[in-house]
């Protein structure tokens, strides 16, 4: 919200099985790896269609490092 309030076009990715995203079955969740989250980030980057700044915390930090 801070960046958006400052006038910076901002997006928040809700990763699978989290609030606001697609819910997975227990089996799907067990077989989800970090590469699946990275693919989701790259898909959003493609949708945005330009340079992006990635910000993540905790697991999100690992996700954005691998996506970068």
KEPAKE-913449 format. One record per residue: x, y, z of N, C-alpha, C, CB in turn; residue in one letter. Coordinates in pm, whole numbers, padded with zeros to 5 digits, always signed. Glycine has a CB too. Example, Ala and Ser with C-alpha at 12.3 -4.5 7.8 and 13.67 -1.06 7.14 Angstrom:
! residues 2
+01319-00569+00780+01230-00450+00780+01320-00330+00780+01131-00447+00905a
+01285-00225+00708+01367-00106+00714+01290+00003+00787+01408-00060+00572s
This chain:
! residues 68
+00080-00121+00000+00000+00000+00000+00084+00128+00000-00091+00000+00119x
+00202+00124+00062+00285+00244+00069+00322+00292-00070+00411+00217+00152x
+00369+00203-00155+00408+00241-00290+00287+00289-00371+00476+00122-00361x
+00177+00218-00361+00056+00258-00434+00010+00397-00389-00058+00155-00412x
+00013+00424-00259-00026+00555-00208+00070+00664-00253-00033+00553-00057x
+00194+00625-00284+00293+00721-00333+00283+00740-00485+00435+00675-00295x
+00186+00674-00548+00166+00691-00691+00240+00593-00778+00205+00827-00729x
+00301+00492-00717+00374+00390-00793+00277+00278-00828+00498+00335-00711x
+00269+00243-00956+00183+00131-00997+00232+00006-00925+00184+00111-01154x
+00146-00057-00847+00186-00168-00761+00088-00284-00771+00197-00121-00615x
+00142-00404-00757+00062-00526-00760+00107-00617-00647+00073-00597-00898x
+00013-00689-00590+00045-00789-00487-00002-00924-00537-00021-00753-00349x
+00089-01017-00545+00056-01152-00592+00010-01236-00474+00179-01217-00664x
-00106-01292-00485-00156-01385-00384-00121-01525-00432-00312-01369-00361x
-00028-01589-00366+00019-01720-00412-00081-01829-00379+00155-01754-00350x
-00072-01937-00455-00166-02047-00441-00179-02095-00297-00126-02162-00528x
-00299-02127-00264-00340-02179-00133-00336-02074-00022-00253-02295-00094x
-00328-01948-00060-00334-01839+00038-00464-01764+00015-00211-01743+00025x
-00503-01684+00111-00628-01608+00099-00630-01527-00031-00646-01514+00220x
-00740-01535-00104-00754-01461-00228-00702-01533-00350-00686-01332-00215x
-00650-01654-00332-00595-01727-00447-00664-01862-00462-00442-01746-00431x
-00622-01932-00566-00677-02066-00593-00640-02161-00479-00625-02121-00729x
-00738-02232-00428-00714-02328-00322-00678-02464-00382-00838-02341-00231x
-00580-02527-00325-00532-02656-00375-00583-02770-00289-00379-02658-00381x
-00590-02887-00348-00617-03006-00269-00492-03035-00186-00657-03130-00360x
-00506-03122-00088-00391-03158-00005-00280-03217-00090-00432-03257+00106x
-00315-03302-00187-00214-03364-00274-00145-03259-00361-00279-03471-00363x
-00221-03166-00418-00161-03060-00499-00066-02976-00415-00271-02972-00561x
-00106-02946-00293-00023-02862-00206+00108-02933-00170-00099-02825-00079x
+00098-03063-00144+00219-03141-00109+00319-03146-00224+00181-03284-00069x
+00271-03139-00346+00360-03149-00461+00397-03013-00520+00297-03235-00569x
+00358-02904-00452+00392-02770-00498+00530-02734-00445+00286-02665-00451x
+00618-02694-00535+00752-02654-00497+00776-02507-00526+00856-02739-00568x
+00891-02459-00485+00925-02319-00504+00920-02280-00652+01064-02289-00447x
+00952-02374-00741+00950-02344-00884+00810-02307-00933+01003-02463-00963x
+00707-02361-00869+00570-02326-00907+00539-02180-00871+00469-02420-00837x
+00588-02137-00756+00568-01998-00715+00646-01904-00807+00611-01978-00568x
+00766-01944-00844+00848-01862-00934+00780-01850-01070+00989-01923-00950x
+00722-01958-01119+00648-01953-01245+00533-01853-01236+00594-02093-01283x
+00465-01849-01123+00354-01755-01105+00404-01611-01110+00280-01782-00971x
+00517-01585-01045+00574-01450-01047+00611-01412-01191+00698-01441-00954x
+00674-01502-01261+00714-01473-01400+00592-01451-01490+00800-01587-01457x
+00484-01522-01464+00361-01501-01542+00307-01360-01519+00254-01606-01505x
+00310-01314-01395+00263-01179-01365+00357-01076-01427+00252-01157-01211x
+00488-01102-01422+00583-01012-01487+00550-01000-01636+00728-01062-01468x
+00520-01110-01700+00484-01107-01841+00357-01028-01865+00468-01248-01894x
+00260-01043-01776+00135-00969-01787+00158-00819-01774+00035-01017-01681x
+00248-00780-01681+00278-00638-01662+00347-00584-01787+00367-00616-01537x
+00437-00663-01843+00496-00628-01971+00607-00525-01968+00392-00579-02058x
+00674-00510-01859+00785-00415-01854+00873-00446-01735+00734-00271-01847x
+00972-00361-01712+01060-00381-01596+00980-00373-01466+01174-00277-01595x
+01017-00456-01372+00949-00458-01242+01052-00457-01130+00857-00582-01229x
+01009-00414-01014+01086-00426-00891+01013-00528-00806+01103-00286-00815x
+01082-00633-00767+01020-00738-00687+01055-00719-00541+01066-00877-00735x
+00954-00728-00457+00974-00716-00312+00906-00835-00247+00916-00580-00257x
+00978-00903-00159+00920-01018-00091+00975-01030+00050+00947-01146-00169x
+00899-01097+00135+00938-01117+00274+00922-01266+00307+00852-01029+00371x
+01015-01318+00384+01012-01457+00426+01011-01549+00304+00889-01484+00516x
+00913-01636+00287+00909-01722+00168+00901-01638+00043+00790-01819+00174x
+00831-01525+00048+00823-01435-00066+00959-01382-00104+00729-01321-00036x
+01048-01363-00007+01185-01319-00036+01259-01422-00118+01261-01290+00093x
+01244-01548-00083+01308-01654-00161+01248-01661-00301+01294-01790-00091x
+01116-01646-00308+01049-01652-00438+01099-01543-00532+00897-01640-00419x
+01109-01419-00483+01150-01311-00571+01298-01319-00605+01118-01176-00508x
+01381-01371-00515+01522-01390-00548+01536-01487-00663+01601-01441-00427x
+01463-01597-00658+01472-01697-00765+01412-01644-00894+01403-01827-00724x
+01305-01565-00886+01243-01508-01005+01334-01405-01069+01109-01446-00971x
+01408-01331-00988+01498-01228-01041+01614-01294-01113+01549-01136-00928x
